[in-house]
Amino acid sequence: MRVIRTPARMRAMASALRRRHRTVGLVPTMGALHEGHASLIRASAARYDATIVSIFVNPLQFGPREDFRRYPRPLRQDLALAAASGATAVFIPSVLAMYPPGFCTGLEVGPLAGRWEGRARPGHFRGVATVVLKLFNLVQPTHALFGQKDYQQALIIQQLTRDLQLPLTVRMLPTVREPGGLALSSRNRSLTPGGRRRAAVLSAALRQARARLAAGERRPARIEAQMRRMMQAERGVRVEYAAVVDARTLEPVRAARGRLALLVAARVEGVRLIDNLLVGVS
């Protein structure tokens, strides 16, 4: 497995890969890799001729009061996990290489970014879209793989790819969870063992909402209120939102029918966590 640190070398390798191989998978990450990332890397390695993993903690997607400097950066462990999962190469550019002096261009995103994470973290998705487009240009993948845990982000990247007519396919793979149900996230490292147990209430609230839909409940407000109550009942959990939305547009629905996304966000021990489930309701 090669380790590449400069955009110029990444672009040169991308050109060589595309000459030799028909398919190249990209797994964009911010490092602190876990089994969720490993599942994406393995899926890419099993299906495509080459797999590139990018590790870049992107300052553009962190707000002024967020944890950019404290974000975990266990590079040695990340490289070992990427290699064991089948990566062909890992691209680890510096902030200066990605955003040289004078950099001032950003990618605006549309209505998909206006609610939920976009409202809670102003500018976040502009930063995500900007860096992902740069990575697509440098790596030149035929496919890019994202996890469903960041559902809104994956929808925005799919929209970006369609709108700009980029020659690649964006795949969204299922969320990987801890045994208690907590969605795997690099931020879970900041939780105590007790915090992890309490944070599992996010996935439990989503499962209960799915069960209520299956039992015939069609009033979104009641489902949202129940998810919120269940999370708030857990000590130390501060709920930010609980929503039943259209899975395609992320807009609230008047009646719970069709393809829906159940979304939750909360803070546990000061750590901000998100989760979701996709549900089809006839």
N, C-alpha and C positions, 0 to 999 in steps of 0.2 A: 504494500500500500504506500503510495506516494503522499508526501505532505507538501503542499504548495502554499506559498505565503504572499505572492505578489499577483496583482491582476494581470500583468503581462505574461507571466508564466502560466497562469490559469487559462488565458485566452489561447496561448500556444498549444497547451495540452488539449484544450477543447477542439481546436482545429484538427489535431492529430487523431483524436478519438473519432471524430465524425468522418474522417477519411477512412479509418479502419473498421468502424463499427456502424451498424444501422441505428442502434438505439442507445441513448444515454439517459439515465435517471439521475435527478438531482433531489437531494433531501436537505432543504435549508434548515439550519438550526441556530440557536444562540448558545450552544454548548450545554454543559451540565447534563450530558446525555443520560438517558434512562431506557428502560425496556420499551417504552412507547416509541422513542427514536429508533431503537434497535429493530422493532417490528417494521418500520418504514424502510430501513436500510436493507433488511433481509428480503422484503417484498420486491424492492428494486433489483437487488442482486439476483433474485430468482428469475426475473422476467426480462431484464435488459442486459445489453452487452457490457455496459460499464456503469458504475454508480459513483457519483460524486457527492460527498457530504460537505456542506459549508458550515463553518463555525464562526459566527460573527455576532458579538453583542452590540446591537445596533443602537447608538445613542439617540437617533432620530425618533425612535418609538417609545422613549421614556419621557414622562412629564417631569417638570421641575421638582416635584416632591416625591418622585419615584426612586427606585433602588438601583440605578445604573451602576454606581460604584460598588455596591454590595452584592451585585449579581454574581452567583458562583461561577468560577472559571477553572474547574479541575481538568486542565488540558491533558495531562498524562492519562488519566482514566478515560477521558473522551476518546483519545486516539486508540486506546486498547479496545474499547467497545466497538468503535467503528471498524477496526480491522477484523475483530472476531465476527462481526455481523456481515462482512463481505464487501466493504467499501473498496473501490478501486483507488480512490484518492480522497484526501481531505484538504479543503481550501480554507486557510486561516488568514485572511487579510487583516491588516491593522486598520484602525479608524482613519489614520492619516492617508492610507492607500485608497480607501473607499471614498473619503471626503477630503480631498486635498485642499490647500488654501485657495479661497475664492469660490469654493463649491456653493452654489445657491439655487440649484434646480430641485424641485420636488414634484411629485406626481399627485395630482388632486384625485380624490375618489368621490363617488357619487352617493346616492341615497342609502345604499347598503351600509355605509359607514356612519349614518346620521344618528342611529339609536344605540342603545345598550353599551357595548364597549366603546363605541365612538363618542357617546355622550359622557361616559364616565372618565374617559382618557382622551381629552381633546388633542388632536394632532397625531395620535397613535397610529391610525391606519394610513395617514399620509406617509409617515416614516416607514411603515411596513411595505407599502406599495412601492416606494422609491427604492428601497434596498433590494426587494425581490426582483424588480425590473433590472437593476444593475446586475444581480446575480444571473438572471436569465441571459443577459447580453454577454456576460463573461464566460459562463459555462456552456451555453448553447445546448441545453438539454432537449431531448425529444419528449421527456415526461418529467413532471415534478410531483413529489409526493408530500402531502400534508395530513396531519391528524385531525380527526373530527372534534377532538377536545376544544380546539380553537375554531369552532364552526363558522363564526362570522368572518374570521380572517380567511378561511378557505374559500368561502363564497366570494369575497372581494377579489381574491387572486384569480378565481375562475372568471369573474366578470372582467377583470383587467386583461386577461389573456384573450377573451373574445373581443373586447372593444378595440384593442390594439392589434388584433389579428396576428398574434404571435404563433409561430409554427411549433407549438408543443401542446401536450395534453396535461391538465392538472387533475391528479387523482386524490380523493379524500378517503383515508382508511379509518376503520373504527377506532374509537378510544380504547386504550389499554388501561386497566384498573388494578389497584392493589386488592388483596383478598377481601378487605372490608368494603370495597366499592369505590374508594376515593380514586378519582381520575389521576393518572400519573402526570406529574408536572415537575419541572426543575425547581419550582418554588416550594415543593413539598419538603425539600431539604431543610428549609428554615423552620419547620414545625417540630415541636416536641412529640414524643410518642403519644402523649395524651391529646395533643392538638390534632394529630393524624386521625385518632379515633373519633374525635368530635367532628372533624371535617368530613367524615364519611356521611354525615347527615345531608350534605348536598345531593349526593347520588340517591340517598334514600328518599328524599323529597321528590326527586324526579321520578323514581320508580312508583311512588305512591300516586303521583299525578297521572302517570300512564295507566295505572290500575283503575283510577276513577274514570278516565276516558273509556277504558274497556268496559266499565260497568254502566256506561250510558250518560255520564255527566257531559253536558255540552256548553256549560256556561264558563267561559274563560276566567272571569273575575273570581268565581268560587274556587277554581283549581289554583289560580295564582295565590289567593289568600291562604289556602291550605298549605301550599309549599312554603310560603313565608312563615306561617305559624309553626310549622314543623321545624324549620331551621332556627327560628328565634327561640324555640324551647330548649335548644342545646346551649349549655353554658359557654359563653365566650364567642359565640357566633354572631357577627353583625351583618345582617342581610343588606345588600345593595339593590338587587332586583330579583324578581321571579316573574317570568313572562311566558305566555302561550302565544306563539306568533306563526305566521305563514312561513313555512320552511324555505320558500324561494325568495320572498321579498323581505323577511324579518319584520314585517309590519304586524301590529296587533290584529287579532281577528275578533269579529263580533260573535261568531259561533264556532265551536271547536269541530271543524270538519275539514276533510282533505288531508294534505300532507302538512304536518305541524312540526315545529321545533319547540321544545320546552327548554328554556334558558334560565340559569341561575348564576348569581355572583354574590360572594360574601367574603368577609374578612374573618380569619381565625388566627388568633395570636398576632394580629397585625399583618398577616400574610393574606394577600388578595388572591382568591381562587375563583375559577369559573368552571361550569360544567353544562352539559346539555344532553338531551335525548331526542331522537327523531321518531315521530309516531304517525302512522296512517290511520285516519278515522273515516269510516264510511258514513 
